[in-house]
Structure formats: C-alpha cells, structure tokens
Amino acid sequence: TPDYFEKELNIKVLHSPQKFVINNKIFLIGHGDGLGPGDYGYKFIKRLFSNKLCQWMFARLHPNFGIGLANYLSRSSRAKTGESDSSFLGNNEEWLALYSKEILNVRHYDLFIFGHRHLPLEIALNEKSTYFNLGDWINYYSYGELHDGKFQLKYYNES
C-alpha cells in the first residue's frame, strides 16, 4: 500500500523537499525525483503512479501480472537511463543543481542534499551554498555525513 512506511513502520514519508536547520546550517533535503528541468519520463510515471484511479486499477491486477509489469517497467526505465544516470552532465547541466540555483534566487540554503541521480556529486552553487547528491549504496557505497558542522560525501570501505 502507498502508506506502508507510515502505518506499518511509523516512518514519516516526505513527498517534497523539506527545510531543516542543523548546527546553524540551513538544509533543503529531498529525494530529488521530478525536480527541476528534464527528467520528463520520471515526472510522467510519478504523476501516473500517484493518481488515485491508477492506484485503484493497479490494486485490482493479479499479483503475478502486477509485479511482473512493475519489474518490466523498472528494468525498462533503468535500461534507458542507466548510462546517463551514471554520467556527470557538467555543473551547468546537472538538473538538480539547476533546481537548487533556482531556489537560491528566492531563498538561501547552505546545503541542498538529494539522491535521485544515484551519482555522488558535490557542486558549489555560489560562495555560501553547495549541492550534494548522495550517490548510491550499490555502485559507490556513498553516503553523507555531517560532522562538526561540515557536511561531506563519504565512501564505505571495508578494509
């Protein structure tokens, strides 16, 4: 069900980026899906899957078919974006960085932290603001850490 995390695990789900103030730093943190220019395929799928009628219709499918369809669409999406998702587009082409710059025209944030791109990135937006993309745990073993007021990308290394 769409509310599984909240009902069963008591985990609050945030559907849009949220502002947090931590150690006197202002953060905008979100998944990053569907923000900024581009990512049109994902925006369409997200709109489709968040539609109540579509959710109702999907719930009526037999699980064998429904799960198979979901897996097919997921594999198809990764096949189309797999190469581009792992390629750095450049400071002026990374759409979540562009989204962050648009936000800075209205309001100051010290740090923008997203994860949708699955590529670890750190891009200075101006003298006071930085965009971070956390990457992923599958290919990069990357994560973010706030320590002594400084945020940085880290990489897990077993050795």
Residue pairs with C-beta under 8 A, 6 or more apart in sequence:
1 7
2 55
3 13
5 11
5 12
5 13
6 12
6 13
14 30
16 30
17 28
17 29
17 30
17 32
17 35
17 114
18 28
18 29
18 30
19 26
19 27
19 28
19 109
20 26
20 27
20 29
21 27
22 146
23 146
23 149
24 149
25 110
25 111
25 146
25 149
25 151
26 108
26 109
26 110
26 111
27 109
27 110
27 111
27 112
27 113
28 100
28 103
28 109
28 111
28 112
28 113
29 112
29 113
29 114
30 113
30 114
31 114
31 115
31 116
32 96
32 114
32 115
32 116
32 117
32 133
33 39
33 42
33 46
33 116
34 42
34 43
34 46
35 95
35 96
35 99
35 114
35 116
36 95
36 96
36 98
36 99
36 102
37 95
37 98
37 99
38 95
39 95
39 116
41 77
41 80
41 81
42 77
45 73
45 77
48 54
49 55
58 66
61 69
78 85
85 117
85 118
85 119
86 118
86 119
86 139
87 119
88 94
88 119
88 121
89 95
91 97
91 123
92 98
94 117
94 121
94 123
94 131
94 133
96 112
96 114
96 116
96 117
96 131
96 133
97 121
97 123
97 125
97 131
100 109
100 112
100 125
100 129
100 131
101 125
103 109
103 112
104 125
104 126
104 129
108 128
108 129
109 129
110 128
110 129
110 130
111 129
111 130
111 131
111 132
111 151
112 125
112 129
112 130
112 131
112 132
113 132
113 134
113 144
113 151
114 131
114 132
114 133
114 134
115 133
115 134
115 135
115 136
116 133
117 133
118 135
118 136
118 139
119 133
119 135
119 136
119 140
120 133
120 134
120 135
120 140
120 142
120 153
120 155
121 131
121 132
121 133
121 135
122 130
122 131
122 132
122 152
122 153
123 130
123 131
123 132
124 130
125 131
130 151
132 144
132 151
132 153
134 142
134 143
134 144
134 153
135 142
135 143
135 153
136 142
137 143
137 156
140 155
141 155
141 156
141 157
142 153
142 154
142 155
142 156
143 153
143 154
143 155
143 156
144 151
144 152
144 153
144 154
145 151
145 152
145 154
